[in-house]
Amino acid sequence: MFQTFEAPTRSGPIGERVTALRAELSRLGLTGFIVPHADEYQGEYIPASAERLAWLTGFTGSAGAAIVLSGEAAIFVDGRYTLQVRDQVDSQDFSYEHLIETPPHEWLKSRLGGKDRIGYDPRLMTIAEVRRFEAAAQSAGATLIPVEENPIDRVWHDRPAPPQAAVVMQPDALAGESATAKIERLRVLLADKGVDAAILAQTDSIAWTFNIRGGDVPHNPVALSYAILRRDGPPSLYIDGRKLSNAVRDALADLADIKEEAALAGDLAKLGAAGARVLADPQSTPDALAHALTSAGGALVEGSDPVSLPKARKNAAELEGMRRAHRRDGAAVTRFLAWIDAEAAKGGLTEISAAKRLEAFRAEVGAADGEPLMEISFDTISGAGSNGAIVHYRVTEATDRAIEPGQLYLVDSGAQFQDGTTDITRTIAVGRPTDEMRDRFTRVLKGHIALSTARFPKGTTGAQLDTLARLALWQAGLDYDHGTGHGVGVFLQVHEGPARISKTGNVALEPGMILSNEPGYYKTGAYGIRIENLIVVEPPTEIAGGDRPMLSFETLTLAPIDRNLIDPALMTAPERAWLDAYHARVHDALAPQLEGNALVFLKLATQPLSV
């Protein structure tokens, strides 16, 4: 649920922690150490016990890394966090580096000497990551050293205990397919790839395969675990047995061999000794697991996670669940927008109070619909004024701003219901917006509409569509430094691979894939703008006069887009028609769920643009 995260103070504790780590590295004979934002399961969201990067640096973003050497240290973040990192991390302790423009292995390579011994935790770094660092070290004559115990853990004396949330079964009616059927499908994939087994190291892949959900990770209903799929014979699920009730254990025992995680390395060694060919995704499999297999003689076959594409192609039951969840969520968000419209001008609202009220609306709507709010799907981004320009801003008690007239207020939020996951961003004008704000907002909206209305042939990738969302901004010399869209799971992770809409999105979009559509614009120190809906790829259809079928998108998200921020003169007639049709659909879907002021607001907010 919504909570603020207070990072360690910039003066004192961080410097002391870096000093303590350097002392531990010296004891181990290491001249440096790599600190990824990762846990043993390579998830984007990690439990408090694995927040080593935040503990060491103060940085609380969802992506980043640090390298600590004996004489200097650096923290690496991408374009989403370039402002946040400067607010949270003291430049006296760490230099700021761009994760993409100056990759950590390249930065390290330029500083290594022949006698350097750089440590890393092989449980926290993937095969691909270790390979890059090994190449950097070898080019300088240095050595990359795996450590058995993470040195941060030795100096983090109040480290939280690992989570032990209970595992529950996701009903087949919501999953749309039994776990037995999924496992049989995956066995066929393994046979087609000519492998004996596959390592599953991504928790959402395991949750999807076995139709289980958990609560080990904030906002994402997964259970920290590993699995081995076998072409012949039952799979093995490696999980802390304390998370399993007798009923859940019995249900899973019909599907797989249930083992403690400590048994995984030995089982990989047995596969290796038998000369097995084992599939592993180098982008998500911890280096430690690969080593356990190959050191025993096994053949590591590198390839994508075999679950990723089947999981991304949502079936009819999953899509219907997502539509229900979005109708429910749209009612909650519209109640919130009506509340903001009535209350913001009075003063007294803050980023934190608004975020808490939005969550309360979601809980109320879910309870009324008989589908309780299980969790929010990520930390709500509640940014007023200049805080809205921080792409992945995370409000704290120290940064909490009042929502005041003359500002733009950006709120990016989502919900986890058992039948679906939501993710929506709305930008709201508090009072009268400036002409510049309306211009920028309208250009973002034009990009949003261009992507929403795209028709594209089979094989089209996210990178090919990304330009559509940016073109209106580019024409004015503007852009944004994040991807346009990410995949979304069904009561799973709000950021799901493998497809995405971005400059680097190289996976072809297929029917059933759910993605976000979220172009934006951010003026540092002033305001941020983002418009986000979730969209699903629809099956190909024929176009009159065309010679091949085309894929398209259905918009799932239902909530008004602020008409006060739109300059109709910048929009084409088809763009205005799309917005009017979208708002008519929003009105018809949500009106039966609303009453009073919220219903009055909905009617006004969804009027045709010409009114």
N, C-alpha and C positions, 0 to 999 in steps of 0.2 A: 504494500500500500504506500501512499505518498509519505515520504519522509525526507528531511533535509540531511545532507551528509556534510559534517563539519570536518574539513581536512585539518591535519596538524598545523599548528601555527608556523608562520614563515620564519620567525626568528627563534632560535634555540633548538627545539626538538629535531628539526630536519637536519641541521648541521651536525647535531650529536649522533643521529642515526647513521649518517654517511661516514662519520669518523669511526663509529663502532663497526660498520661493515668493512671499512678499509683495514682495521685492526684484525678482523677475522680472516680477511683475504691474505694478509701478510702471514698469519699463522699457518695458513694452508699452502703457502708458497705460490700464491697467485698474484699477478700484477693487475688484474682487472676482472670484472664480472658483468655478465649480460643479464638485464632484468626486464623480461617481457611482461606485458599485461596479459597474463594467461594463467590458467590452472592446468591440472593434469589432463583435462578433458577438452582443452582447446576451444572453450566457448567464449563468445563475446562478453556475456555476463557471467561473473564468477562470484563465488561465495566470499564472505568477509574473511575467511581463513586464508584465502588465496590472493588478497589484495596487497601483494608485496610492493607493487609499484606505487600505489597510493601511500602506503605506510612509509616508504623510503623517501618519496619526493613531495608528497602533498597533492599530486595531480590525481583527480578523480574521474577523468574521462574514460570512455569505454574502449579506447584504442591508443596504444602508445608503447614506448619502451625507453629504457635508460641503460647507459653503460657507465660504470664507475671504474676509473683507472686510479692509479696511486696519486697522480697529480692533477687530474681534472675529471669532470663528469659531464655528461650531456643527457638531455631528455628529448625524445623524438615524438612529435605528434603530427597529424595531418591537418588539412585546411579547416576542418571543423573546429579545431581546438587551439588555433594559433593565439586567440585572445585569452581563452580560459587558462592556458598554461602560464601565461605571464601574470595572471592574477593569483595563481595558486602556488607557483614554484619560484623560489628566490634565485635570481641570476647569480648570486654569490656562490650558490651550491651547484647549480647546473646551467650549462649553456643551452639555449633553445635551438633545436634543429628541426627541419621539416622532414617528416617521415618518408615522403615520396621523393623530394628533390635531393635530399642527402640521406640515403638509406643508412641504417646503423652499421651494416657491414662495411660500407664504403668509408664512413667516418672512422671506424676502427682501423681499417686497413692503412689509412694515412698516418696513423699514430703508432703503429706497431713496430717493434724492433725484434731482432733475432732471438733475444733471450726472454721475450714476453710469454707468459703463460696465462691465458684468458679462460676463466671458468664459466661454465654454464650448467644449468639443471636440465638434463636430457628428458625429464618428464614434462617440462614446461615449454619445450621448443620442438617444432615439427621437423620431420626429415628434411624438408626443403629449406627451412631456416638454418638448420645446422650445416647443411651443405654450403650455403652462401658464406657463412662465417668461417667454415673450414678453408674454403678457397681463399678468403681474405687473409687468414692467418698464414697459410702456406706460402702465399706470394711474398710475405714479409719475413718468412723464416720463423715465425712464431708458432705456438702450439695452442690448440683449443682443447681444454681439459673438462671432461664431464665430472660432475661432483655427485657423490652419493647422497649427501645431505645438503640442502640449500643453506648457504651461509647466512642468508637473511633470517631464516628460521631460528638460527642459533642466537641472534641478537634481538629478535622480536619477542620479548619476554611475555607480553600480554596478548599474544596471538590468539584469536578466537578458535574454538574447536571446530572441526569439520561438521557440516550439517548432516542431520539424520532424519529428514522429513519423510513422512509415510508415502509409500507408493500406492496409487489407485489404478484401477483398470478403466480405460476409456471404452465406453460401450460400442459394440460393433455398429449399432444403428447410427451413431455419430461418426465413427471412423469410416463407415461405408464398405468395409472389408474386414474379414477376420484376420487375426494375426497368423493363423495357420495358412491361409491363402497367400498372405504376403510373403511368408517364409518360403513357400513353394515357388512363388514367382522369382524370388531372389536366388534360389538354388539354380533355376534355369539360367539366370544371368551369369552366375559363376561358371556354369558349364560352358556357356557361350564364350566366356573369356579364357577358358582353359586353365582355371585355377582350382585348387583343392579347398580353399577357404578364403575368407576375407575378414580383416580386422575392422570393427566398427568402433571408432573413437569419438564420434560426435553424438552428444547426448540426445539431440532431437531425432537423429536417425534411429537410435535405439528405441526411443519413445514411440516413434511411428511404427517400427517393425513389430514390436510386441504389444502395441495398443496399451501402453502404460503412460501415466503422468505422475509427476512428483512435485516437490517444492524445495529442492535443494538450492536453487539459484533464484535471486531476486527477479520477479516479474515473468520468468519463463518457466512453465510447468514441467520441468524435466527432473529426472533422477540421475545423479552423478553415477556413472557406471560405464562398463565396457562390454563388448560382445564379440564373439567369434562366430561367424556364419560358416557352415560347412556344406560343401556340395553334396556330401553323403552323410547322413546321420543328423542328429539334432544339433542346433546351435548351443552355445554356452553363453550365459549371462553372468557377468561378474559384478556383484553389487553387495553392499553392506547389508547383511541379512536382517539387521535391526530395523530396516526400513520396510520390511515385508510382514504384513499380517498373515495369519494362517490361511485366510481365504485367498489373498493375493498370491502367496507362495504356491498354494495348490493350483491356482489357475495358470501360473507361469510354469509350474513343473510339467504341465501337459504340453508345453511348447519347447522347453529348453532345459538344459542342465544348469541348475542354479548354484553358483559358487561365490566364495568371497574373492575380493579383488586380489588378495595376496596370491591366489592360485594362477593368475593370468600369466606371469612371466614363465612359470614352470610349464604351463600348457603350450605357450609359444615355443619354448625350448623343445618340447616333445614333437611338435609339428616340424621344427627345424631338423631334429634328429631323424625324422622319417623322410626327409627330403621333400617336404611339401612345398608347393607353389602357393604363396599367400598374397592376396591382393591387399594393398594398403594405399590410401590417398596420401601422397607426400605433403599435401598442404594442410592436413588435419591430424595425421598420425604422429604421436610423440616419438621422438628419436629413440627413447628408451625401449619402446615396444619393438621397433624395427631391429634394434641391436639384440634383444632377447631372441628373436627369430633367427637372424642371420649368423649370429655367433655360434649357434648350434647346428648350422649347416643348411638352414632353410633358404628358399629362393623368394626374395621380396619382389613381387610384381607390382609396379607402380601404376596406378590408375585412379580415376575418380571414385569417390564413395559410391558403391552400387545402389545405395538407398536414395541418394540425393535427387535424381530425376524422377523416380516413381513417387517420391514424397511431394515433389513440386507440382506434379500433375494431379490436381485435386479432382476427386470423383464427384458424382452427382450429390451424394449425401453431404460431403464436406462443403460443397458450394452452397447448398440450400441452408446448411447451418450458418455459413458466413453471411448469407443474406439476412437471416433472422437476427443474427448478432448486430448487423449494421443498422437494421431498422430500430432495434432497441437502443443502440448506441447513439444513433442520430437523434432520437427523442431526448436523450440525456444531454447531448451537446447543445441542442437547440434550447432546452430549458436554461442551460448555462449562458448561452449567448443572449437570451432575453434578460436574464438576471444581470449580466454585465451591462447591457444597454440601459437598464433602469438604475443601476447602482453606481456605475463608475463615475458619472458626473458629480455625484454627491460628495466624493472623496471618501477616504477611509479604507479603500480596497488596496491590498498589496498582492504581490506575486504569489506569496505563500497562501494567503487567505483565499485567493481565487482558485488556486490549484486544489486546495482542500474542498472547496465548494463543488468543483467539477467532479471530483471523485464521489462526493456525497450524492450528486445527481445520478451518477452511474449506478451507485449502490441502490438508490431508491427505485430507479426504473427497472433494474434487474430483479429486485425483490418483487415488484408488482407484476412482472412478467413470468415469475416462477423460475427464472434463470439467474441465480445470484452472481454478483460480481465476484469472481475468484481472486482477481488481482488486477492492478493496472499493468499494462503490457510493457511499460518502461517508465523511467523517471520522467514525470511531466516537465516539459520545457515551458516555463511560464515566464516570459520575458517582456518587461515594459521598457519602452524607450530604447536607450542604448544597449540594454541587456538583451533585447531581441536580436541585435546584430551578432551576438555570440551564437554560432550555429547550433551547438549542442550545450547551451547554457543550462546549468544546474543550480537552481536557486538555493541559497543558504541563508541562515539568519543574518549573516554579515552582509550579504548582497541584496537582500529583500528590498525591492523598491515599491513605492506607491504607484498605483495606476492612475494617471492624472490626465486631464484634458490637454489636447495638443500632442499626445503621444500616439504611437502605434503599439498595440499589445499583441504579441505573438504567443499563441498557445498550441503546442504540439503534444498530443496525448493519445492514450489508447487504453483499451480494456481487454481483459482475458475473461471470456465466458466459456463455459464448457463446450458450446457449439461453435465458437469462433473467436478470432482475434481481430481487434481493430487498431487503426493508427490513422489519426486525422490531424491536420494543422489548419487553423484559421487565424487570419490576421485581422484585427479589429481596429477601426479608427475610433479613438476616444476624443470626442469633440470634432472640430473641423480639421480635416487633413489638408496638408499643403498641396499645391499643384504638383510638386516633385513626387510626393508620396503617391498621388493618384496615377501619375505617369508610370512610376516603377511598378506599382501594383498591377496596373492594367497590362503591362508588358509580361509580367509573371503569369497573369491569367491567360494571356494569348498563348503562351507556351504550354500552359496546362491544358488548354482546349485543343491545341494542335496535337498533343499526344493522345488525348482522350478520343479524338476523332480519326486517328491514324488507321489506314488500311495497309496491310503489308503481306508479302508472300511468305510461304513456308521457308524456314531457314534464316529469316531476318533476326539479327541480334540486337541486344539492347544498345550497343554502341551506334548502330545505324539509326536508331530512333531518337537517341539522346539529343541530336542536333535540333530536332523539332521543338523541343522544350526551351531551347536557348536562343533561337534565331531572333525573336523580337528584342531580346536583351542585347544580343550582339550588334544589332543594327543601331543601337544607341551607345555602343562602346562599353557594354556592361556584361557581367557574367556572375556565376556563383561557383564556389570551390567545394562542391560536394556532388555526389551522384544524384541523378534525377529520380531513380527508383530502386528499391530493393525488394527481394522476395519476402513473402509473409506466410507463416504457417497457420494451421487451423488448430487453435488451442495449443499452440506450440510457440516457437520463437518468432518474435516480431521481425527479426532480421534473418531471413532464410535464403540459402543458396539453392541452386547454383546460378540462377538467372538474375540479372540486374539491368537497369537502364542507366548507363553511365558511359563515359568516354572510353572505358576499358571493358565494357560488358561484352564478352565474346561467346556467350551461350545463346543458342537459338531459342526464341520464345515459342512455347507450345500451348495448345489449348489446355485450359485448367490452371495454368500458372497464375498466381496472384502476386501483383507487384504494387508498389506505391508510385504515385505520380506527384512529385513534389518539387517543382522548380522554385527558385527563390531569388531574393536580392537582399544584400546586407550592406548598409552604410555604417562603417565603423564609427562608434561614438554617437550615433544618431538613432537608427532604427533598423529593424529587420522585417522582411516580408517573406512568407512562404504560404503556398496553397497546396494542400495535400489531400488527395483522395486515394483510396485503394481501387485498383482495376483488375479485372480478370481477363485473360486471353480467351476469346471466343473461337469456336470451330470455324474453319474456312467456309465462306459462302461465295457464290457466283455474283459478279457485278455485271449488270446489263451492258453488253457490248464488249466485255472483257474476254480474255482468252485463258485466264487461270483464276482459281479461287483465291480469296484473300482472307487473312485473319484480321480480327479487330478486337476492340476492348469493350467490356461492359463495366460501367462504374458501379462499385458496391457502396461507397460512402454516401450518406444522405445527411446533409446539413447545409444551411444557407451560406453563401459567399457574400461578404460585405459589399453591398451595392454602393455604399457611400464612398468607397475607395476606387470606383471604376470611372474612367473617362471614356464614355461611349464613342467619342469621336475617334479614338484610336482603334476601335474594333471594327471588323468587317461585318457585313450583314449575316453571314453564316456563323460567325463567332457569337454575335448577339442572340441568334436563334438557338444556338446550343445552350447558352446560359439560361435563356427563358425556359427551354424545354427541361433542363436539369432542375431548375427551381420549381417548375410545375410538378415534376416527379417527386421532389422532396416534399412539397406541400401535401400531395395526395397520400404519400406513404406515412407521414408523421402526424398529420392533423388528427386522425382518430386516437392518437396516443397523448395528445396535449389538451390543455384546458386553460382558462383564465388568461393571464398576461402572456404566457408562453404561446398560446394559440394566436392571440392578437399579433404578437411579434412575428410569428411564422408567416401569417398572411401578408404582413407588410414587407417582410424580408424576401419573400419569394414572388413579389409582383414582377411583371415583365419589365425589362430594363427601360423601356420607353415611358413607363408610368412615373 
